[in-house]
Amino acid sequence: MEVDKYDTDSLTDEQLAGQRLMVGFRGKALDDDLRFMIREMHVGGLILFKRNVSDPSQMTELCQAAQACAVQSGNPPLMIAIDQEGGPVARLGPPFTVFPGNRAIGAARSEKSAREFGTITALELKGVGISMNFAPVLDVAPHGFNSIMTDRVFGAEPELVAYLGKAVIETLQNNRIAATGKHFPGIGRTIADSHIDLPYLDVESQILDSTDLVPFRAAIKSGVEAMMLAHVVYRDLDSEWPASLSTVIARDLLRETMGFNGIIMTDDLDMGAIDKHFDVETTVRRISDAEIDIVLICHDRLKMEKAYRALLKAVRESEDASRKATVSVKRVLNLKRKYLRVVAS
């Protein structure tokens, strides 16, 4: 795909705003709604769900059509992503390979299984036109917690999670699929579901540092391309804002203290943790202040349009917001240059 011809100096304000949006959609083919999001909202990426999938040939056709639409509209190619963790969160079923998931890999303490998952998953995703996987889960679920993540994590030992997470990251990325560590700074201790409402976590920052953050540090050392932020309020870090809207957590901790230079993205803003507590304008303002690169909205078309308008307004009206947007879009374009290699037709 013709990524190299795009840089932030050549993009319009509308494109600077839209390239920070990754959105979900309803159909299994390029329809008018998807065309609108690509052409008029200039979205930088798409996320696929089971609702978008019937078989590999259909997926290939969908991804190729969406990419062609983006390029023909004068926009950079799309980063197309999916949640393919294995186990309970796998958007692709047979004939794609079905893996038992992180819990089984962790129970076996098997680097070989982690790398097999990464290798096969990368080849299958790349084969249909997907360039980014929202995996691996790097959360630690300590013993004694009724964690909502029990079935999705490698285990309760930070070092084991770090070890197996590193194997998945390296294998995905060596096979040209961008990996995403989630959910920073760790939701393994939470018992409330952020899909429903906003969890609050009372744990000392020193404990987070010595347990939950261990796999994320390892991921950074492994060169993970992206980190997804949690919709959880960590009271000892930032008593007011969830991590996904927190300058203290996204910018100060992840960027400055831990030295992460890749893509920082929110979890889905349609989840109850955000939707029930913050309007779109507040959310976008917080994301800009926290220097978060990608806004993920998976379901609500109206919210996507509101977010796009808010991002565009910020770029046009604030020199600081415009500068931060430019930095974020540079990261997005750099990611695309590394992982988008096939010419759209």
Secondary structure by P-SEA (a helix, b strand, c coil): ccccccccccccaaaaaaaacccccccccccaaaaaaaacccccbbbbcccccccaaaaaaaaaaaaaaaaaaccccccccccccccccccccccccccccaaaaaaaccaaaaaaaaaaaaaaaaaacccccccccccccccccccccccccccccaaaaaaaaaaaaaaaaaacbbbbbcccccccccccccccbbbbbbccaaaaaaccaaaaaaaaaacccbbbbbcccccccccccccccccccccccccccccccccccccccccccccccccaaaaaaaaaaacccbbbbcccaaaaaaaaaaaaaaaaccaaaaaaaaaaaaaaaaaaaaccccccc
